[in-house]
Amino acid sequence: MFLCSSVAFVKKRNLCEMSKSCWLKVQFVFWQITFANFLTSYSARAQNIFEDLASGEGGKIVVKHEPAVERLINAAILAGKSGRIKSQGFRIQIYSDYGPSARQNALSVRERFVSLYPDYPLERIYLSYEPPFVKLRVGDYRDESSALIDYKRFVREFLNCYIIKSEIDFPPLAE
């Protein structure tokens, strides 16, 4: 029987008389019922909120906040529109070298890349100097699988290219 000493429980006897395993079973059933009731009421309540908002009927939502909060939100929106938001992601490194001719070689590799892939956005081609290396990287990929798609295309022409973790720029938000 699931509730082994249900008679003792119903008569409100001392809980010490119940076996430990029986008490755990009673607690387990209690929490299952409580959680099921919570989920049922929560999903019904959430569905009503979305229906109310979608219908356009009902009240008005007023958000009270400090003026500093509004300034921060507006600054984040402007940063998103200008493409200055940075995050961790992936890029494809096409070229990396050091020495006196490394910068000139990187620029010629960049020209070759642009001529081979004219549809690729120029603002997503990055030439950087990380002492002592000059690096040419392309793309702003949020995940490695999307970088892999372009990598397969680029590796035919640039045999030494590879995917690296890097800080990326999010694309600007559309107006």
Protein Blocks (a to p, Z undefined) as FASTA:
>chain_A
ZZlmlmlmmnopafklpcfklmmmmmmmmmmmmmmmmmmmmmmmmmmmmmmmmnopacdd
dddddfklmmmmmmmmmmmmnopaccddddddfbdcedjklmmmmmmmmmmmmmmmmmbc
fklcccddddfbdcddedjdfbfklmmmmmmmmmmmmmmgccdddddddddddZZ
